């Protein structure tokens, strides 16, 4: 649930101190219409803006629905002044969130459709392909817009992805700076002593050989950072030999186009900051009737 203070902040930012533009008399109805195809998200936030202004809202679409150009995803009715005051904030929120959901859906589809190809040791040296495990998870990261993390993370879910940790309290991430200060084993032990039994510890490594070392130190998840697909596959194989129960996550500059190759490495999770920080907004238009 969005706090009124957050909605007030959004509206204050857009309306300023003296909004003359929207001083329109009478009652009206309006529609939030998609101008291109995509995946719907952000409608809870958009509806909350209109609701705060006393405008009634109907939602012919739900988060995660596929929408085509020309389809309405939100309908409103109320005083023209208030409908118009909420218009731009609602369009911006829904457009940004739907862009995140659409990009996430593309990444998830790429992971599901990928095939794993590996060089064969056979006499002819031909490539051997097999379908990737459909349990490969596409996840977001903490690279979100300040103040909009909840909306962006829900948009990732609408697109079929995973939120990853919502904030720093959800999991301990042992990164390169921690290792530089305390050493890999020392850092894991340090945080294990301070974290709840229910809190998982993930360790970031940058070379394949460090993956089993992280598992030995007590990592629940090993993040394979900025590795090529070939390096990722090597790290996953080493990790599986050491401890099959430890999850492997690939991350670091992975694009939607890269997803099939990384999905073929055997990783459990592919995390992508670009799902939230680089998603193009879905084009919406608000029209009064």
TAJOHU-V145709 format. One record per residue. N is the residue number from 0. OMEGA is omega in degrees with one decimal (none if undefined). Layout:
N/OMEGA ; N/OMEGA
This chain:
0/179.6 ; 1/177.2 ; 2/177.7 ; 3/-178.4 ; 4/178.8 ; 5/179.0 ; 6/177.5 ; 7/179.2 ; 8/178.3 ; 9/-177.7 ; 10/179.5 ; 11/179.4 ; 12/-175.9 ; 13/-174.0 ; 14/-178.4 ; 15/-173.6 ; 16/-175.9 ; 17/-177.4 ; 18/176.0 ; 19/-174.6 ; 20/-173.4 ; 21/177.0 ; 22/-177.1 ; 23/-177.9 ; 24/171.9 ; 25/179.5 ; 26/177.7 ; 27/172.3 ; 28/-179.6 ; 29/-178.3 ; 30/170.6 ; 31/-169.9 ; 32/176.3 ; 33/175.8 ; 34/176.5 ; 35/-179.4 ; 36/179.1 ; 37/-178.8 ; 38/-173.8 ; 39/172.5 ; 40/176.6 ; 41/-177.5 ; 42/177.1 ; 43/-179.5 ; 44/179.5 ; 45/179.1 ; 46/-180.0 ; 47/178.0 ; 48/179.6 ; 49/179.5 ; 50/178.5 ; 51/-178.9 ; 52/179.5 ; 53/179.2 ; 54/179.6 ; 55/-173.2 ; 56/169.4 ; 57/-177.4 ; 58/176.6 ; 59/177.9 ; 60/179.5 ; 61/177.6 ; 62/-179.4 ; 63/178.2 ; 64/171.2 ; 65/-178.3 ; 66/177.7 ; 67/179.5 ; 68/179.0 ; 69/-178.9 ; 70/176.5 ; 71/178.8 ; 72/-179.2 ; 73/175.2 ; 74/-177.9 ; 75/176.8 ; 76/179.1 ; 77/177.2 ; 78/-177.2 ; 79/-178.8 ; 80/-175.9 ; 81/175.5 ; 82/-178.2 ; 83/177.5 ; 84/-178.7 ; 85/-171.5 ; 86/-171.9 ; 87/179.1 ; 88/-179.6 ; 89/179.5 ; 90/-178.5 ; 91/-179.4 ; 92/-178.4 ; 93/-179.8 ; 94/-180.0 ; 95/-178.3 ; 96/179.8 ; 97/174.7 ; 98/176.6 ; 99/-179.3 ; 100/-179.1 ; 101/178.9 ; 102/178.3 ; 103/179.5 ; 104/177.3 ; 105/-179.3 ; 106/178.7 ; 107/178.8 ; 108/179.3 ; 109/178.9 ; 110/-177.9 ; 111/-175.2 ; 112/-175.3 ; 113/172.0 ; 114/-178.6 ; 115/-179.8 ; 116/179.3 ; 117/177.1 ; 118/-179.2 ; 119/175.5 ; 120/-177.2 ; 121/-174.9 ; 122/-177.4 ; 123/179.7 ; 124/-177.3 ; 125/178.1 ; 126/178.1 ; 127/-178.7 ; 128/172.9 ; 129/-176.6 ; 130/178.4 ; 131/174.7 ; 132/-177.7 ; 133/177.4 ; 134/176.3 ; 135/-176.5 ; 136/172.4 ; 137/-173.1 ; 138/174.2 ; 139/176.0 ; 140/175.5 ; 141/177.6 ; 142/-176.1 ; 143/178.1 ; 144/179.4 ; 145/-179.5 ; 146/-177.8 ; 147/-174.9 ; 148/-178.3 ; 149/179.6 ; 150/-179.2 ; 151/179.1 ; 152/176.4 ; 153/177.1 ; 154/176.3 ; 155/178.7 ; 156/178.4 ; 157/178.7 ; 158/178.4 ; 159/179.9 ; 160/-179.5 ; 161/-177.5 ; 162/-167.5 ; 163/179.2 ; 164/-178.6 ; 165/177.6 ; 166/-174.2 ; 167/-178.3 ; 168/-172.9 ; 169/-179.2 ; 170/174.6 ; 171/176.3 ; 172/178.4 ; 173/-175.8 ; 174/-174.5 ; 175/179.3 ; 176/176.5 ; 177/-179.4 ; 178/179.4 ; 179/-177.9 ; 180/-170.5 ; 181/-173.0 ; 182/-175.5 ; 183/-177.9 ; 184/-179.7 ; 185/-180.0 ; 186/179.2 ; 187/179.1 ; 188/-179.9 ; 189/-177.0 ; 190/177.8 ; 191/179.7 ; 192/-174.4 ; 193/-176.3 ; 194/174.8 ; 195/176.7 ; 196/-177.6 ; 197/-176.5 ; 198/178.6 ; 199/177.8 ; 200/177.0 ; 201/-178.1 ; 202/179.2 ; 203/176.3 ; 204/-174.9 ; 205/178.1 ; 206/-178.1 ; 207/-177.0 ; 208/-179.0 ; 209/-176.9 ; 210/178.0 ; 211/176.7 ; 212/178.0 ; 213/177.9 ; 214/178.5 ; 215/-179.0 ; 216/176.9 ; 217/179.3 ; 218/172.1 ; 219/-179.9 ; 220/175.9 ; 221/179.0 ; 222/-179.7 ; 223/-167.4 ; 224/174.3 ; 225/175.9 ; 226/173.4 ; 227/176.1 ; 228/179.3 ; 229/177.8 ; 230/178.5 ; 231/178.8 ; 232/178.3 ; 233/-179.6 ; 234/179.0 ; 235/179.8 ; 236/178.5 ; 237/-179.3 ; 238/-179.4 ; 239/178.0 ; 240/-176.0 ; 241/-177.5 ; 242/-177.4 ; 243/-177.0 ; 244/-179.3 ; 245/-179.5 ; 246/177.4 ; 247/179.9 ; 248/175.3 ; 249/-179.4 ; 250/175.4 ; 251/174.5 ; 252/-178.8 ; 253/178.8 ; 254/176.6 ; 255/-179.8 ; 256/179.2 ; 257/-170.6 ; 258/-178.3 ; 259/-178.6 ; 260/178.2 ; 261/177.8 ; 262/179.4 ; 263/-177.9 ; 264/-177.8 ; 265/179.5 ; 266/177.3 ; 267/-174.6 ; 268/169.3 ; 269/-179.5 ; 270/-171.4 ; 271/176.0 ; 272/-177.4 ; 273/177.8 ; 274/-178.0 ; 275/-173.8 ; 276/-176.8 ; 277/179.9 ; 278/175.9 ; 279/179.4 ; 280/171.5 ; 281/-173.6 ; 282/176.2 ; 283/173.5 ; 284/175.9 ; 285/-175.9 ; 286/173.4 ; 287/-177.0 ; 288/none
